[in-house]
Amino acid sequence: MPKRGVILASMALGLIWGLVLLRLGAGLRLPLPPSMALALAGFPAGLILIVMVGRLAQRRFFDDASIDGAAFAPGGAAAIDQSVLTNTVEQIALALTIWPFAAYVLGPGVVLALALNFAVARLLFWAGYHLSPPLRGFGFAATFYPTGLAALWILWRLLGGAFPLPF
């Protein structure tokens, strides 16, 4: 299958996965206030960041060309790790702008499902990128689409009046 076909199939699968994930998360009835769920939700992403930053630091330490902060050689494993870290930070920024409101509107179960999924999907993104760049598509989509779908779900509930704002 050509690269675009692999990426398109991965994105479609990620979209379907996002819908399933949100449905599963909505079914979780957890005795947690939204603020506690949100505090817990950041932890898996933080663990993934620790691993990624640590891996890049280890690569720099053992590479004479980049130990002083030079850019990694394009196309190499370290450059892929740098790209994965950059995209992960972008995905975390997106999550930080959506998940807090999702915790209140959609419930703690949804946010915790998003958080656990985030960690697994980022690892799949990372592994897929190293195996073959088009294989990163599912990991990207499985991270991006659930957050985007949660945002759309929030808007739908707000516009439909299912979740009146307290002001």
Backbone as JSON Lines, residues from 0, in Angstrom:
{"i":0,"aa":"M","n":[0.85,-1.18,0.0],"ca":[0.0,0.0,0.0],"c":[0.9,1.24,0.0]}
{"i":1,"aa":"P","n":[0.56,2.25,-0.81],"ca":[1.36,3.49,-0.83],"c":[1.29,4.21,0.52]}
{"i":2,"aa":"K","n":[2.26,5.1,0.72],"ca":[2.35,5.83,2.0],"c":[1.05,6.54,2.37]}
{"i":3,"aa":"R","n":[0.48,7.27,1.42],"ca":[-0.74,8.01,1.73],"c":[-1.89,7.08,2.11]}
{"i":4,"aa":"G","n":[-1.92,5.9,1.49],"ca":[-2.95,4.93,1.84],"c":[-2.79,4.42,3.25]}
{"i":5,"aa":"V","n":[-1.55,4.15,3.64],"ca":[-1.27,3.7,5.02],"c":[-1.67,4.79,6.01]}
{"i":6,"aa":"I","n":[-1.29,6.02,5.7],"ca":[-1.61,7.13,6.6],"c":[-3.12,7.34,6.67]}
{"i":7,"aa":"L","n":[-3.8,7.31,5.53],"ca":[-5.25,7.5,5.51],"c":[-5.95,6.41,6.3]}
{"i":8,"aa":"A","n":[-5.55,5.16,6.11],"ca":[-6.15,4.05,6.86],"c":[-5.89,4.22,8.36]}
{"i":9,"aa":"S","n":[-4.68,4.63,8.7],"ca":[-4.34,4.85,10.11],"c":[-5.18,5.96,10.72]}
{"i":10,"aa":"M","n":[-5.39,7.01,9.96],"ca":[-6.18,8.14,10.46],"c":[-7.64,7.71,10.65]}
{"i":11,"aa":"A","n":[-8.17,6.95,9.69],"ca":[-9.55,6.48,9.82],"c":[-9.7,5.58,11.04]}
{"i":12,"aa":"L","n":[-8.75,4.69,11.23],"ca":[-8.78,3.81,12.39],"c":[-8.66,4.62,13.69]}
{"i":13,"aa":"G","n":[-7.82,5.65,13.68],"ca":[-7.68,6.52,14.85],"c":[-8.96,7.27,15.16]}
{"i":14,"aa":"L","n":[-9.68,7.69,14.13],"ca":[-10.95,8.38,14.33],"c":[-11.98,7.43,14.96]}
{"i":15,"aa":"I","n":[-12.05,6.23,14.43],"ca":[-12.96,5.23,15.0],"c":[-12.57,4.93,16.44]}
{"i":16,"aa":"W","n":[-11.28,4.77,16.67],"ca":[-10.8,4.52,18.03],"c":[-11.19,5.67,18.96]}
{"i":17,"aa":"G","n":[-11.08,6.9,18.48],"ca":[-11.45,8.05,19.3],"c":[-12.91,8.01,19.72]}
{"i":18,"aa":"L","n":[-13.78,7.63,18.78],"ca":[-15.21,7.53,19.11],"c":[-15.46,6.44,20.15]}
{"i":19,"aa":"V","n":[-14.82,5.3,19.97],"ca":[-14.97,4.19,20.92],"c":[-14.43,4.59,22.3]}
{"i":20,"aa":"L","n":[-13.27,5.23,22.31],"ca":[-12.66,5.65,23.57],"c":[-13.56,6.6,24.34]}
{"i":21,"aa":"L","n":[-14.13,7.58,23.66],"ca":[-14.99,8.53,24.35],"c":[-16.25,7.85,24.87]}
{"i":22,"aa":"R","n":[-16.76,6.92,24.12],"ca":[-17.94,6.18,24.58],"c":[-17.61,5.36,25.83]}
{"i":23,"aa":"L","n":[-16.45,4.69,25.79],"ca":[-16.03,3.91,26.97],"c":[-15.81,4.83,28.17]}
{"i":24,"aa":"G","n":[-15.13,5.97,27.94],"ca":[-14.88,6.91,29.03],"c":[-16.16,7.47,29.62]}
{"i":25,"aa":"A","n":[-17.14,7.73,28.76],"ca":[-18.42,8.27,29.24],"c":[-19.16,7.25,30.11]}
{"i":26,"aa":"G","n":[-18.89,5.97,29.87],"ca":[-19.54,4.92,30.66],"c":[-18.91,4.7,32.03]}
{"i":27,"aa":"L","n":[-17.73,5.27,32.22],"ca":[-17.06,5.12,33.52],"c":[-17.67,6.09,34.53]}
{"i":28,"aa":"R","n":[-18.25,5.55,35.55],"ca":[-18.82,6.38,36.62],"c":[-17.85,6.33,37.79]}
{"i":29,"aa":"L","n":[-17.03,7.33,37.89],"ca":[-15.99,7.35,38.91],"c":[-16.36,8.34,40.01]}
{"i":30,"aa":"P","n":[-16.13,7.97,41.26],"ca":[-16.44,8.86,42.37],"c":[-15.34,9.91,42.6]}
{"i":31,"aa":"L","n":[-14.98,10.6,41.55],"ca":[-13.93,11.62,41.64],"c":[-14.49,12.97,41.21]}
{"i":32,"aa":"P","n":[-14.11,14.01,41.89],"ca":[-14.48,15.33,41.38],"c":[-13.67,15.62,40.11]}
{"i":33,"aa":"P","n":[-14.2,16.44,39.22],"ca":[-13.47,16.75,37.98],"c":[-12.05,17.26,38.22]}
{"i":34,"aa":"S","n":[-11.85,18.04,39.26],"ca":[-10.5,18.57,39.52],"c":[-9.51,17.46,39.84]}
{"i":35,"aa":"M","n":[-9.93,16.43,40.57],"ca":[-9.04,15.31,40.88],"c":[-8.76,14.5,39.62]}
{"i":36,"aa":"A","n":[-9.79,14.27,38.82],"ca":[-9.6,13.54,37.56],"c":[-8.62,14.27,36.67]}
{"i":37,"aa":"L","n":[-8.73,15.57,36.61],"ca":[-7.83,16.37,35.78],"c":[-6.39,16.31,36.31]}
{"i":38,"aa":"A","n":[-6.24,16.35,37.62],"ca":[-4.9,16.23,38.21],"c":[-4.29,14.88,37.87]}
{"i":39,"aa":"L","n":[-5.07,13.83,37.94],"ca":[-4.59,12.5,37.59],"c":[-4.31,12.39,36.09]}
{"i":40,"aa":"A","n":[-5.07,13.08,35.28],"ca":[-4.95,12.96,33.82],"c":[-3.61,13.45,33.3]}
{"i":41,"aa":"G","n":[-3.0,14.4,33.96],"ca":[-1.72,14.9,33.49],"c":[-0.55,13.96,33.73]}
{"i":42,"aa":"F","n":[-0.71,13.05,34.66],"ca":[0.41,12.19,35.04],"c":[0.92,11.28,33.92]}
{"i":43,"aa":"P","n":[0.05,10.57,33.2],"ca":[0.58,9.72,32.11],"c":[1.35,10.52,31.06]}
{"i":44,"aa":"A","n":[0.86,11.69,30.72],"ca":[1.58,12.52,29.75],"c":[2.94,12.95,30.3]}
{"i":45,"aa":"G","n":[2.98,13.26,31.59],"ca":[4.26,13.62,32.21],"c":[5.25,12.47,32.18]}
{"i":46,"aa":"L","n":[4.77,11.27,32.43],"ca":[5.66,10.1,32.37],"c":[6.22,9.91,30.96]}
{"i":47,"aa":"I","n":[5.39,10.08,29.97],"ca":[5.84,9.94,28.58],"c":[6.89,11.01,28.27]}
{"i":48,"aa":"L","n":[6.66,12.23,28.72],"ca":[7.64,13.29,28.49],"c":[8.98,12.97,29.15]}
{"i":49,"aa":"I","n":[8.95,12.44,30.36],"ca":[10.19,12.07,31.05],"c":[10.98,11.07,30.22]}
{"i":50,"aa":"V","n":[10.29,10.06,29.71],"ca":[10.96,9.03,28.91],"c":[11.55,9.64,27.63]}
{"i":51,"aa":"M","n":[10.77,10.49,26.96],"ca":[11.24,11.08,25.7],"c":[12.41,12.03,25.9]}
{"i":52,"aa":"V","n":[12.29,12.89,26.88],"ca":[13.39,13.84,27.15],"c":[14.64,13.08,27.59]}
{"i":53,"aa":"G","n":[14.45,12.07,28.43],"ca":[15.58,11.26,28.87],"c":[16.26,10.54,27.72]}
{"i":54,"aa":"R","n":[15.47,10.04,26.78],"ca":[16.04,9.34,25.63],"c":[16.86,10.3,24.77]}
{"i":55,"aa":"L","n":[16.37,11.49,24.57],"ca":[17.12,12.48,23.79],"c":[18.39,12.91,24.51]}
{"i":56,"aa":"A","n":[18.32,13.07,25.81],"ca":[19.52,13.43,26.59],"c":[20.56,12.32,26.49]}
{"i":57,"aa":"Q","n":[20.13,11.08,26.56],"ca":[21.04,9.96,26.43],"c":[21.67,9.94,25.05]}
{"i":58,"aa":"R","n":[20.89,10.2,24.02],"ca":[21.43,10.25,22.65],"c":[22.49,11.35,22.52]}
{"i":59,"aa":"R","n":[22.2,12.52,23.09],"ca":[23.17,13.63,23.01],"c":[24.47,13.28,23.75]}
{"i":60,"aa":"F","n":[24.33,12.67,24.91],"ca":[25.5,12.35,25.71],"c":[26.47,11.44,24.95]}
{"i":61,"aa":"F","n":[25.94,10.51,24.19],"ca":[26.79,9.55,23.48],"c":[27.07,9.91,22.03]}
{"i":62,"aa":"D","n":[26.7,11.12,21.61],"ca":[26.92,11.54,20.23],"c":[27.8,12.78,20.22]}
{"i":63,"aa":"D","n":[29.04,12.63,19.74],"ca":[29.98,13.76,19.74],"c":[29.48,14.94,18.91]}
{"i":64,"aa":"A","n":[28.71,14.67,17.87],"ca":[28.23,15.74,17.0],"c":[27.14,16.59,17.66]}
{"i":65,"aa":"S","n":[26.39,16.03,18.59],"ca":[25.28,16.79,19.17],"c":[25.42,17.04,20.67]}
{"i":66,"aa":"I","n":[26.52,16.61,21.27],"ca":[26.66,16.76,22.72],"c":[26.68,18.24,23.15]}
{"i":67,"aa":"D","n":[27.09,19.11,22.24],"ca":[27.13,20.54,22.56],"c":[25.85,21.26,22.15]}
{"i":68,"aa":"G","n":[24.83,20.51,21.79],"ca":[23.55,21.14,21.47],"c":[23.26,21.3,20.0]}
{"i":69,"aa":"A","n":[24.11,20.81,19.13],"ca":[23.86,20.89,17.7],"c":[22.63,20.07,17.34]}
{"i":70,"aa":"A","n":[22.01,20.41,16.23],"ca":[20.85,19.66,15.76],"c":[21.27,18.23,15.42]}
{"i":71,"aa":"F","n":[20.35,17.32,15.6],"ca":[20.61,15.93,15.24],"c":[20.65,15.8,13.71]}
{"i":72,"aa":"A","n":[21.37,14.8,13.24],"ca":[21.45,14.56,11.8],"c":[20.06,14.26,11.24]}
{"i":73,"aa":"P","n":[19.67,14.93,10.18],"ca":[18.34,14.7,9.61],"c":[18.14,13.24,9.21]}
{"i":74,"aa":"G","n":[16.95,12.72,9.49],"ca":[16.61,11.37,9.1],"c":[17.09,10.28,10.05]}
{"i":75,"aa":"G","n":[17.93,10.62,11.01],"ca":[18.44,9.63,11.94],"c":[17.46,9.35,13.07]}
{"i":76,"aa":"A","n":[17.77,8.35,13.86],"ca":[16.9,7.95,14.96],"c":[16.73,9.08,15.98]}
{"i":77,"aa":"A","n":[17.79,9.83,16.23],"ca":[17.69,10.93,17.2],"c":[16.79,12.04,16.66]}
{"i":78,"aa":"A","n":[16.86,12.31,15.36],"ca":[15.99,13.32,14.76],"c":[14.53,12.89,14.84]}
{"i":79,"aa":"I","n":[14.29,11.6,14.66],"ca":[12.93,11.08,14.81],"c":[12.45,11.28,16.25]}
{"i":80,"aa":"D","n":[13.31,10.95,17.22],"ca":[12.94,11.15,18.63],"c":[12.64,12.62,18.92]}
{"i":81,"aa":"Q","n":[13.42,13.52,18.32],"ca":[13.17,14.95,18.51],"c":[11.82,15.35,17.92]}
{"i":82,"aa":"S","n":[11.5,14.82,16.75],"ca":[10.19,15.1,16.12],"c":[9.04,14.57,16.97]}
{"i":83,"aa":"V","n":[9.24,13.37,17.51],"ca":[8.21,12.78,18.36],"c":[8.01,13.63,19.61]}
{"i":84,"aa":"L","n":[9.08,14.07,20.22],"ca":[8.97,14.92,21.41],"c":[8.25,16.22,21.07]}
{"i":85,"aa":"T","n":[8.63,16.84,19.96],"ca":[7.99,18.1,19.56],"c":[6.5,17.9,19.37]}
{"i":86,"aa":"N","n":[6.11,16.86,18.65],"ca":[4.69,16.61,18.42],"c":[3.98,16.27,19.72]}
{"i":87,"aa":"T","n":[4.64,15.57,20.61],"ca":[4.02,15.22,21.89],"c":[3.76,16.48,22.72]}
{"i":88,"aa":"V","n":[4.7,17.41,22.72],"ca":[4.48,18.67,23.44],"c":[3.31,19.44,22.81]}
{"i":89,"aa":"E","n":[3.21,19.41,21.5],"ca":[2.07,20.06,20.82],"c":[0.76,19.4,21.24]}
{"i":90,"aa":"Q","n":[0.75,18.08,21.3],"ca":[-0.46,17.36,21.7],"c":[-0.82,17.65,23.16]}
{"i":91,"aa":"I","n":[0.19,17.79,24.0],"ca":[-0.07,18.13,25.41],"c":[-0.65,19.53,25.52]}
{"i":92,"aa":"A","n":[-0.14,20.46,24.73],"ca":[-0.7,21.82,24.74],"c":[-2.17,21.79,24.33]}
{"i":93,"aa":"L","n":[-2.49,21.0,23.33],"ca":[-3.88,20.86,22.9],"c":[-4.72,20.25,24.03]}
{"i":94,"aa":"A","n":[-4.21,19.21,24.65],"ca":[-4.94,18.56,25.75],"c":[-5.17,19.54,26.9]}
{"i":95,"aa":"L","n":[-4.17,20.35,27.21],"ca":[-4.31,21.3,28.32],"c":[-5.37,22.36,28.07]}
{"i":96,"aa":"T","n":[-5.7,22.59,26.81],"ca":[-6.71,23.59,26.51],"c":[-8.12,23.0,26.42]}
{"i":97,"aa":"I","n":[-8.23,21.68,26.29],"ca":[-9.53,21.03,26.12],"c":[-9.91,20.2,27.35]}
{"i":98,"aa":"W","n":[-8.99,19.42,27.88],"ca":[-9.32,18.48,28.95],"c":[-9.88,19.1,30.22]}
{"i":99,"aa":"P","n":[-9.43,20.28,30.65],"ca":[-10.03,20.82,31.88],"c":[-11.55,21.02,31.76]}
{"i":100,"aa":"F","n":[-11.99,21.57,30.65],"ca":[-13.43,21.77,30.48],"c":[-14.13,20.44,30.26]}
{"i":101,"aa":"A","n":[-13.46,19.51,29.59],"ca":[-14.03,18.17,29.38],"c":[-14.28,17.47,30.71]}
{"i":102,"aa":"A","n":[-13.41,17.69,31.68],"ca":[-13.59,17.06,32.99],"c":[-14.9,17.49,33.62]}
{"i":103,"aa":"Y","n":[-15.28,18.73,33.43],"ca":[-16.52,19.25,34.01],"c":[-17.75,18.92,33.17]}
{"i":104,"aa":"V","n":[-17.62,19.03,31.86],"ca":[-18.78,18.85,30.99],"c":[-19.04,17.38,30.67]}
{"i":105,"aa":"L","n":[-17.99,16.63,30.4],"ca":[-18.14,15.24,29.97],"c":[-17.93,14.24,31.09]}
{"i":106,"aa":"G","n":[-17.27,14.66,32.16],"ca":[-17.09,13.79,33.31],"c":[-15.68,13.27,33.48]}
{"i":107,"aa":"P","n":[-15.37,12.88,34.71],"ca":[-14.03,12.39,35.04],"c":[-13.62,11.14,34.25]}
{"i":108,"aa":"G","n":[-14.56,10.25,33.96],"ca":[-14.23,9.04,33.22],"c":[-13.68,9.33,31.84]}
{"i":109,"aa":"V","n":[-14.25,10.32,31.19],"ca":[-13.78,10.68,29.84],"c":[-12.35,11.19,29.91]}
{"i":110,"aa":"V","n":[-12.07,12.05,30.87],"ca":[-10.73,12.64,30.95],"c":[-9.69,11.58,31.32]}
{"i":111,"aa":"L","n":[-10.03,10.68,32.2],"ca":[-9.08,9.63,32.55],"c":[-8.87,8.66,31.38]}
{"i":112,"aa":"A","n":[-9.91,8.39,30.62],"ca":[-9.75,7.56,29.41],"c":[-8.85,8.28,28.41]}
{"i":113,"aa":"L","n":[-9.04,9.57,28.24],"ca":[-8.18,10.36,27.35],"c":[-6.72,10.29,27.8]}
{"i":114,"aa":"A","n":[-6.51,10.38,29.09],"ca":[-5.14,10.39,29.64],"c":[-4.43,9.07,29.44]}
{"i":115,"aa":"L","n":[-5.1,7.98,29.76],"ca":[-4.47,6.67,29.58],"c":[-4.23,6.39,28.1]}
{"i":116,"aa":"N","n":[-5.19,6.75,27.29],"ca":[-5.02,6.61,25.85],"c":[-3.84,7.43,25.35]}
{"i":117,"aa":"F","n":[-3.68,8.62,25.88],"ca":[-2.6,9.5,25.45],"c":[-1.25,8.8,25.57]}
{"i":118,"aa":"A","n":[-1.02,8.19,26.72],"ca":[0.27,7.54,26.95],"c":[0.49,6.38,25.97]}
{"i":119,"aa":"V","n":[-0.51,5.56,25.8],"ca":[-0.38,4.41,24.89],"c":[-0.22,4.88,23.45]}
{"i":120,"aa":"A","n":[-1.04,5.84,23.03],"ca":[-1.0,6.32,21.65],"c":[0.32,7.01,21.33]}
{"i":121,"aa":"R","n":[0.88,7.73,22.29],"ca":[2.17,8.38,22.05],"c":[3.27,7.34,21.87]}
{"i":122,"aa":"L","n":[3.22,6.26,22.64],"ca":[4.21,5.19,22.47],"c":[4.05,4.52,21.12]}
{"i":123,"aa":"L","n":[2.8,4.33,20.67],"ca":[2.56,3.76,19.35],"c":[3.05,4.7,18.25]}
{"i":124,"aa":"F","n":[2.84,5.99,18.45],"ca":[3.33,6.99,17.5],"c":[4.86,6.9,17.39]}
{"i":125,"aa":"W","n":[5.51,6.85,18.52],"ca":[6.97,6.8,18.58],"c":[7.49,5.53,17.91]}
{"i":126,"aa":"A","n":[6.93,4.39,18.27],"ca":[7.38,3.13,17.68],"c":[7.09,3.09,16.18]}
{"i":127,"aa":"G","n":[5.9,3.54,15.79],"ca":[5.55,3.55,14.38],"c":[6.47,4.42,13.56]}
{"i":128,"aa":"Y","n":[6.85,5.56,14.11],"ca":[7.75,6.48,13.42],"c":[9.11,5.83,13.18]}
{"i":129,"aa":"H","n":[9.59,5.09,14.15],"ca":[10.88,4.41,14.0],"c":[10.8,3.24,13.03]}
{"i":130,"aa":"L","n":[9.68,2.54,13.01],"ca":[9.55,1.4,12.1],"c":[9.44,1.87,10.65]}
{"i":131,"aa":"S","n":[8.57,2.82,10.42],"ca":[8.35,3.39,9.09],"c":[7.49,4.63,9.28]}
{"i":132,"aa":"P","n":[7.95,5.8,8.86],"ca":[7.21,7.03,9.15],"c":[5.7,6.99,8.88]}
{"i":133,"aa":"P","n":[5.21,6.34,7.81],"ca":[3.75,6.3,7.64],"c":[3.02,5.56,8.77]}
{"i":134,"aa":"L","n":[3.72,4.68,9.47],"ca":[3.09,3.93,10.56],"c":[2.82,4.78,11.79]}
{"i":135,"aa":"R","n":[3.32,5.99,11.8],"ca":[3.05,6.87,12.94],"c":[1.62,7.4,12.91]}
{"i":136,"aa":"G","n":[0.95,7.22,11.77],"ca":[-0.39,7.78,11.58],"c":[-1.4,7.37,12.64]}
{"i":137,"aa":"F","n":[-1.44,6.09,12.99],"ca":[-2.42,5.67,13.99],"c":[-2.13,6.3,15.35]}
{"i":138,"aa":"G","n":[-0.87,6.29,15.78],"ca":[-0.52,6.88,17.07],"c":[-0.86,8.35,17.12]}
{"i":139,"aa":"F","n":[-0.63,9.05,16.0],"ca":[-1.0,10.47,15.95],"c":[-2.51,10.62,16.06]}
{"i":140,"aa":"A","n":[-3.23,9.88,15.21],"ca":[-4.68,10.0,15.18],"c":[-5.31,9.58,16.5]}
{"i":141,"aa":"A","n":[-4.78,8.54,17.12],"ca":[-5.33,8.05,18.39],"c":[-5.06,9.02,19.54]}
{"i":142,"aa":"T","n":[-4.14,9.96,19.33],"ca":[-3.9,11.02,20.31],"c":[-4.74,12.25,19.98]}
{"i":143,"aa":"F","n":[-4.7,12.65,18.72],"ca":[-5.34,13.89,18.28],"c":[-6.86,13.81,18.24]}
{"i":144,"aa":"Y","n":[-7.39,12.79,17.59],"ca":[-8.84,12.72,17.39],"c":[-9.64,12.63,18.68]}
{"i":145,"aa":"P","n":[-9.24,11.84,19.68],"ca":[-10.05,11.83,20.9],"c":[-10.17,13.22,21.54]}
{"i":146,"aa":"T","n":[-9.1,13.98,21.56],"ca":[-9.17,15.33,22.13],"c":[-10.05,16.23,21.26]}
{"i":147,"aa":"G","n":[-9.86,16.15,19.96],"ca":[-10.7,16.95,19.05],"c":[-12.16,16.56,19.13]}
{"i":148,"aa":"L","n":[-12.44,15.27,19.19],"ca":[-13.82,14.81,19.33],"c":[-14.43,15.24,20.66]}
{"i":149,"aa":"A","n":[-13.62,15.22,21.72],"ca":[-14.11,15.7,23.02],"c":[-14.5,17.18,22.92]}
{"i":150,"aa":"A","n":[-13.69,17.96,22.22],"ca":[-14.02,19.39,22.04],"c":[-15.34,19.55,21.29]}
{"i":151,"aa":"L","n":[-15.53,18.76,20.23],"ca":[-16.79,18.83,19.47],"c":[-17.98,18.39,20.32]}
{"i":152,"aa":"W","n":[-17.76,17.36,21.15],"ca":[-18.82,16.87,22.03],"c":[-19.21,17.95,23.05]}
{"i":153,"aa":"I","n":[-18.21,18.63,23.58],"ca":[-18.47,19.73,24.52],"c":[-19.31,20.81,23.83]}
{"i":154,"aa":"L","n":[-18.89,21.21,22.64],"ca":[-19.64,22.23,21.9],"c":[-21.08,21.77,21.64]}
{"i":155,"aa":"W","n":[-21.25,20.53,21.24],"ca":[-22.58,20.0,20.98],"c":[-23.45,20.08,22.23]}
{"i":156,"aa":"R","n":[-22.87,19.7,23.37],"ca":[-23.65,19.74,24.61],"c":[-23.96,21.18,25.02]}
{"i":157,"aa":"L","n":[-23.0,22.07,24.83],"ca":[-23.24,23.47,25.21],"c":[-24.29,24.11,24.31]}
{"i":158,"aa":"L","n":[-24.18,23.87,23.02],"ca":[-25.13,24.47,22.07],"c":[-26.52,23.84,22.18]}
{"i":159,"aa":"G","n":[-26.54,22.58,22.59],"ca":[-27.82,21.89,22.73],"c":[-28.46,22.11,24.08]}
{"i":160,"aa":"G","n":[-27.79,22.82,24.95],"ca":[-28.35,23.1,26.27],"c":[-28.28,21.95,27.25]}
{"i":161,"aa":"A","n":[-27.59,20.88,26.89],"ca":[-27.52,19.72,27.78],"c":[-26.61,19.98,28.98]}
{"i":162,"aa":"F","n":[-25.82,21.01,28.9],"ca":[-24.93,21.35,30.01],"c":[-24.94,22.86,30.18]}
{"i":163,"aa":"P","n":[-25.91,23.4,30.91],"ca":[-25.98,24.85,31.07],"c":[-24.79,25.37,31.88]}
{"i":164,"aa":"L","n":[-24.27,26.47,31.44],"ca":[-23.16,27.1,32.16],"c":[-23.7,27.73,33.46]}
{"i":165,"aa":"P","n":[-22.89,27.72,34.51],"ca":[-23.35,28.22,35.81],"c":[-23.29,29.74,35.96]}
{"i":166,"aa":"F","n":[-23.42,30.46,34.88],"ca":[-23.44,31.93,34.99],"c":[-24.43,32.52,34.04]}
